[in-house]
């Protein structure tokens, strides 16, 4: 079976090798980027898994919702404790 890695350091392929026997798995991607480039969960989505993606970027949130209609995509951050954060808007690369 040929696999395409979308993660920065092939983490998705390494995880897939360990979890490939799991049918209908689910994932939580905290700090999700776009739906493909840099994604640790796109490979799993393509294999039928479904999950939840958390992102602070509204642009990436829109892209995720379009590309992954079966996932739950939320504009959220995860932290060890409650509090406030400074949100920086980073423009998309050309």
N, CA, C and O atoms as a DFTB+ gen file, in Angstrom:
376 C
 N C O
     1  1       0.837      -1.180       0.000
     2  2       0.000       0.000       0.000
     3  2       0.880       1.242       0.000
     4  3       1.788       1.364       0.822
     5  1       0.620       2.138      -0.897
     6  2       1.356       3.389      -1.000
     7  2       0.666       4.460      -0.161
     8  3      -0.555       4.602      -0.218
     9  1       1.438       5.208       0.612
    10  2       0.888       6.257       1.469
    11  2       1.531       7.587       1.126
    12  3       2.715       7.645       0.792
    13  1       0.754       8.651       1.207
    14  2       1.276      10.004       1.068
    15  2       1.322      10.626       2.442
    16  3       0.320      10.634       3.158
    17  1       2.480      11.152       2.822
    18  2       2.613      11.822       4.106
    19  2       2.295      13.300       3.938
    20  3       2.787      13.949       3.015
    21  1       1.471      13.827       4.834
    22  2       1.133      15.252       4.844
    23  2       1.788      15.957       6.018
    24  3       1.904      17.183       6.011
    25  1       2.216      15.215       7.019
    26  2       2.809      15.788       8.222
    27  2       4.241      16.260       7.943
    28  3       4.888      15.804       7.000
    29  1       4.703      17.159       8.761
    30  2       6.014      17.775       8.566
    31  2       7.142      16.756       8.621
    32  3       8.052      16.807       7.794
    33  1       7.105      15.846       9.562
    34  2       8.190      14.874       9.753
    35  2       7.726      13.428       9.603
    36  3       8.267      12.533      10.252
    37  1       6.736      13.195       8.758
    38  2       6.219      11.854       8.477
    39  2       5.577      11.187       9.693
    40  3       5.482       9.962       9.756
    41  1       5.138      11.997      10.657
    42  2       4.508      11.428      11.852
    43  2       3.256      10.642      11.487
    44  3       2.957       9.619      12.103
    45  1       2.529      11.119      10.489
    46  2       1.299      10.435      10.106
    47  2       1.563       9.025       9.604
    48  3       0.806       8.105       9.913
    49  1       2.625       8.846       8.835
    50  2       2.958       7.511       8.323
    51  2       3.402       6.603       9.467
    52  3       3.015       5.435       9.516
    53  1       4.201       7.123      10.375
    54  2       4.635       6.326      11.528
    55  2       3.440       5.896      12.371
    56  3       3.353       4.741      12.788
    57  1       2.519       6.828      12.621
    58  2       1.318       6.480      13.381
    59  2       0.446       5.485      12.624
    60  3      -0.118       4.566      13.218
    61  1       0.339       5.673      11.303
    62  2      -0.485       4.748      10.507
    63  2       0.065       3.332      10.584
    64  3      -0.700       2.372      10.679
    65  1       1.378       3.196      10.544
    66  2       1.979       1.854      10.633
    67  2       1.609       1.173      11.944
    68  3       1.405      -0.040      11.977
    69  1       1.522       1.941      13.016
    70  2       1.173       1.368      14.318
    71  2      -0.324       1.120      14.462
    72  3      -0.733       0.212      15.185
    73  1      -1.150       1.923      13.777
    74  2      -2.600       1.880      13.991
    75  2      -3.406       1.391      12.796
    76  3      -4.635       1.452      12.826
    77  1      -2.760       0.914      11.762
    78  2      -3.478       0.583      10.525
    79  2      -4.539      -0.507      10.683
    80  3      -5.440      -0.607       9.851
    81  1      -4.449      -1.317      11.726
    82  2      -5.452      -2.361      11.936
    83  2      -6.706      -1.848      12.638
    84  3      -7.687      -2.581      12.766
    85  1      -6.682      -0.604      13.090
    86  2      -7.852      -0.014      13.754
    87  2      -8.844       0.411      12.677
    88  3      -8.510       1.200      11.793
    89  1     -10.034      -0.103      12.754
    90  2     -11.085       0.245      11.805
    91  2     -11.906       1.399      12.371
    92  3     -12.223       1.416      13.560
    93  1     -12.242       2.337      11.539
    94  2     -13.077       3.466      11.940
    95  2     -12.548       4.171      13.181
    96  3     -13.283       4.380      14.146
    97  1     -11.294       4.530      13.154
    98  2     -10.694       5.238      14.272
    99  2     -11.109       6.695      14.313
   100  3     -11.764       7.198      13.400
   101  1     -10.719       7.362      15.381
   102  2     -10.994       8.793      15.494
   103  2      -9.750       9.497      16.018
   104  3      -8.895       8.876      16.649
   105  1      -9.657      10.775      15.757
   106  2      -8.493      11.556      16.145
   107  2      -8.923      12.925      16.650
   108  3     -10.030      13.391      16.383
   109  1      -8.020      13.551      17.383
   110  2      -8.147      14.931      17.819
   111  2      -6.860      15.620      17.404
   112  3      -5.787      15.295      17.914
   113  1      -6.956      16.569      16.482
   114  2      -5.765      17.308      16.065
   115  2      -5.832      18.703      16.667
   116  3      -6.628      19.543      16.245
   117  1      -4.983      18.934      17.660
   118  2      -4.905      20.226      18.334
   119  2      -3.870      21.069      17.609
   120  3      -2.746      20.624      17.372
   121  1      -4.253      22.281      17.261
   122  2      -3.349      23.133      16.491
   123  2      -3.340      22.756      15.031
   124  3      -2.311      22.849      14.362
   125  1      -4.493      22.328      14.530
   126  2      -4.594      21.911      13.131
   127  2      -4.245      23.072      12.215
   128  3      -4.639      24.215      12.445
   129  1      -3.505      22.752      11.185
   130  2      -3.180      23.748      10.165
   131  2      -4.185      23.573       9.028
   132  3      -5.354      23.280       9.279
   133  1      -3.756      23.743       7.815
   134  2      -4.639      23.514       6.679
   135  2      -4.990      22.043       6.589
   136  3      -4.423      21.222       7.310
   137  1      -5.912      21.705       5.717
   138  2      -6.375      20.324       5.631
   139  2      -5.342      19.346       5.069
   140  3      -5.497      18.138       5.251
   141  1      -4.314      19.816       4.405
   142  2      -3.358      18.893       3.792
   143  2      -1.922      19.160       4.242
   144  3      -1.357      18.356       4.982
   145  1      -1.336      20.244       3.823
   146  2       0.072      20.520       4.115
   147  2       0.272      20.719       5.613
   148  3      -0.363      21.580       6.223
   149  1       1.154      19.923       6.198
   150  2       1.446      20.000       7.627
   151  2       0.423      19.313       8.505
   152  3       0.443      19.492       9.723
   153  1      -0.468      18.535       7.926
   154  2      -1.532      17.891       8.681
   155  2      -1.106      16.519       9.188
   156  3      -0.574      15.702       8.437
   157  1      -1.348      16.280      10.468
   158  2      -1.072      14.968      11.048
   159  2      -2.267      14.022      10.889
   160  3      -2.150      12.826      11.155
   161  1      -3.418      14.558      10.452
   162  2      -4.623      13.726      10.387
   163  2      -5.170      13.484       8.973
   164  3      -6.061      12.651       8.810
   165  1      -4.673      14.173       7.963
   166  2      -5.206      14.000       6.607
   167  2      -5.093      12.560       6.118
   168  3      -6.036      12.039       5.521
   169  1      -3.978      11.919       6.357
   170  2      -3.802      10.519       5.959
   171  2      -4.878       9.641       6.586
   172  3      -5.430       8.762       5.924
   173  1      -5.175       9.878       7.853
   174  2      -6.198       9.092       8.546
   175  2      -7.591       9.396       7.991
   176  3      -8.416       8.492       7.856
   177  1      -7.851      10.656       7.671
   178  2      -9.131      11.027       7.057
   179  2      -9.317      10.269       5.744
   180  3     -10.401       9.750       5.475
   181  1      -8.273      10.203       4.934
   182  2      -8.336       9.490       3.658
   183  2      -8.572       7.992       3.847
   184  3      -9.093       7.329       2.950
   185  1      -8.196       7.460       4.995
   186  2      -8.379       6.038       5.276
   187  2      -9.704       5.755       5.986
   188  3      -9.932       4.635       6.443
   189  1     -10.576       6.758       6.081
   190  2     -11.903       6.549       6.650
   191  2     -12.069       6.933       8.103
   192  3     -13.164       6.814       8.653
   193  1     -11.001       7.393       8.735
   194  2     -11.122       7.848      10.109
   195  2     -11.820       9.208      10.115
   196  3     -11.842       9.905       9.100
   197  1     -12.389       9.581      11.262
   198  2     -13.007      10.890      11.429
   199  2     -12.582      11.450      12.773
   200  3     -12.226      10.704      13.685
   201  1     -12.623      12.794      12.892
   202  2     -12.168      13.365      14.141
   203  2     -12.548      14.813      14.338
   204  3     -13.440      15.352      13.684
   205  1     -11.828      15.423      15.275
   206  2     -12.045      16.810      15.663
   207  2     -10.745      17.568      15.415
   208  3      -9.664      17.111      15.786
   209  1     -10.866      18.725      14.784
   210  2      -9.713      19.577      14.498
   211  2      -9.897      20.900      15.232
   212  3     -10.927      21.558      15.084
   213  1      -8.905      21.288      16.020
   214  2      -8.926      22.571      16.717
   215  2      -7.904      23.486      16.066
   216  3      -6.749      23.101      15.879
   217  1      -8.326      24.701      15.720
   218  2      -7.412      25.672      15.140
   219  2      -7.793      27.072      15.590
   220  3      -8.971      27.370      15.787
   221  1      -6.801      27.924      15.749
   222  2      -7.048      29.313      16.118
   223  2      -7.178      30.198      14.889
   224  3      -7.563      31.362      15.000
   225  1      -6.865      29.665      13.734
   226  2      -6.899      30.432      12.490
   227  2      -8.260      30.284      11.809
   228  3      -8.668      29.176      11.460
   229  1      -8.950      31.391      11.625
   230  2     -10.257      31.327      10.981
   231  2     -10.135      30.949       9.510
   232  3     -11.020      30.285       8.969
   233  1      -9.053      31.360       8.855
   234  2      -8.839      30.979       7.453
   235  2      -8.640      29.468       7.338
   236  3      -9.213      28.832       6.453
   237  1      -7.830      28.894       8.227
   238  2      -7.613      27.450       8.203
   239  2      -8.868      26.703       8.614
   240  3      -9.130      25.608       8.116
   241  1      -9.642      27.278       9.509
   242  2     -10.908      26.665       9.916
   243  2     -11.834      26.526       8.706
   244  3     -12.436      25.471       8.507
   245  1     -11.950      27.579       7.903
   246  2     -12.789      27.519       6.700
   247  2     -12.292      26.438       5.746
   248  3     -13.086      25.669       5.202
   249  1     -10.963      26.380       5.544
   250  2     -10.389      25.371       4.643
   251  2     -10.674      23.961       5.154
   252  3     -11.040      23.080       4.376
   253  1     -10.509      23.748       6.452
   254  2     -10.769      22.429       7.033
   255  2     -12.227      22.030       6.874
   256  3     -12.524      20.886       6.529
   257  1     -13.130      22.957       7.122
   258  2     -14.556      22.639       7.021
   259  2     -14.951      22.279       5.591
   260  3     -15.811      21.421       5.388
   261  1     -14.339      22.917       4.605
   262  2     -14.630      22.607       3.209
   263  2     -14.035      21.253       2.818
   264  3     -14.705      20.427       2.198
   265  1     -12.766      21.036       3.188
   266  2     -12.053      19.825       2.776
   267  2     -12.472      18.586       3.555
   268  3     -12.350      17.470       3.051
   269  1     -12.967      18.767       4.781
   270  2     -13.310      17.626       5.628
   271  2     -14.718      17.763       6.205
   272  3     -14.881      18.003       7.402
   273  1     -15.711      17.614       5.376
   274  2     -17.088      17.798       5.856
   275  2     -17.519      16.778       6.917
   276  3     -18.459      17.039       7.666
   277  1     -16.860      15.642       6.992
   278  2     -17.239      14.625       7.983
   279  2     -16.565      14.852       9.339
   280  3     -16.910      14.182      10.313
   281  1     -15.619      15.777       9.417
   282  2     -14.951      16.097      10.680
   283  2     -15.680      17.227      11.398
   284  3     -16.460      17.965      10.797
   285  1     -15.409      17.347      12.694
   286  2     -15.846      18.499      13.475
   287  2     -14.646      19.430      13.539
   288  3     -13.578      19.037      14.009
   289  1     -14.812      20.657      13.072
   290  2     -13.711      21.623      13.041
   291  2     -14.119      22.825      13.882
   292  3     -15.129      23.474      13.610
   293  1     -13.321      23.112      14.908
   294  2     -13.688      24.140      15.877
   295  2     -12.641      25.242      15.959
   296  3     -11.443      24.971      15.876
   297  1     -13.095      26.501      16.124
   298  2     -12.170      27.606      16.346
   299  2     -11.803      27.643      17.828
   300  3     -12.427      28.366      18.606
   301  1     -10.803      26.873      18.214
   302  2     -10.494      26.722      19.630
   303  2      -9.009      26.500      19.849
   304  3      -8.273      26.097      18.948
   305  1      -8.600      26.773      21.060
   306  2      -7.245      26.492      21.516
   307  2      -7.332      25.504      22.671
   308  3      -8.377      25.380      23.308
   309  1      -6.249      24.812      22.938
   310  2      -6.185      23.916      24.086
   311  2      -5.020      24.352      24.957
   312  3      -3.949      24.686      24.451
   313  1      -5.230      24.348      26.269
   314  2      -4.190      24.780      27.199
   315  2      -4.320      23.995      28.496
   316  3      -5.332      23.341      28.750
   317  1      -3.286      24.076      29.300
   318  2      -3.275      23.365      30.573
   319  2      -4.200      24.014      31.599
   320  3      -4.648      23.350      32.534
   321  1      -4.492      25.310      31.432
   322  2      -5.366      25.991      32.376
   323  2      -6.131      27.099      31.658
   324  3      -5.753      27.540      30.573
   325  1      -7.203      27.528      32.287
   326  2      -8.023      28.590      31.704
   327  2      -7.270      29.908      31.754
   328  3      -6.436      30.129      32.632
   329  1      -7.569      30.768      30.814
   330  2      -6.935      32.079      30.778
   331  2      -7.206      32.746      29.451
   332  3      -8.050      32.299      28.675
   333  1      -6.493      33.802      29.203
   334  2      -6.655      34.495      27.923
   335  2      -5.354      34.415      27.141
   336  3      -4.276      34.202      27.696
   337  1      -5.490      34.592      25.850
   338  2      -4.335      34.509      24.964
   339  2      -4.327      35.719      24.041
   340  3      -5.353      36.359      23.810
   341  1      -3.158      36.010      23.528
   342  2      -3.029      37.014      22.488
   343  2      -3.076      36.280      21.176
   344  3      -2.289      35.361      20.948
   345  1      -3.978      36.665      20.318
   346  2      -4.131      35.994      19.029
   347  2      -3.453      36.828      17.952
   348  3      -3.753      38.010      17.781
   349  1      -2.545      36.203      17.238
   350  2      -1.843      36.866      16.160
   351  2      -2.378      36.375      14.835
   352  3      -2.521      35.170      14.629
   353  1      -2.671      37.285      13.945
   354  2      -3.134      36.912      12.600
   355  2      -1.929      36.876      11.685
   356  3      -1.237      37.879      11.508
   357  1      -1.685      35.718      11.108
   358  2      -0.570      35.539      10.188
   359  2      -1.147      35.400       8.790
   360  3      -1.968      34.516       8.545
   361  1      -0.729      36.260       7.867
   362  2      -1.288      36.159       6.511
   363  2      -0.853      34.859       5.830
   364  3       0.222      34.322       6.097
   365  1      -1.721      34.378       4.948
   366  2      -1.399      33.174       4.192
   367  2      -0.241      33.454       3.257
   368  3      -0.107      34.561       2.736
   369  1       0.594      32.452       3.045
   370  2       1.720      32.599       2.119
   371  2       1.191      32.682       0.693
   372  3       0.150      32.102       0.385
   373  1       1.902      33.403      -0.185
   374  2       1.433      33.513      -1.569
   375  2       1.519      32.199      -2.312
   376  3       1.161      32.130      -3.488
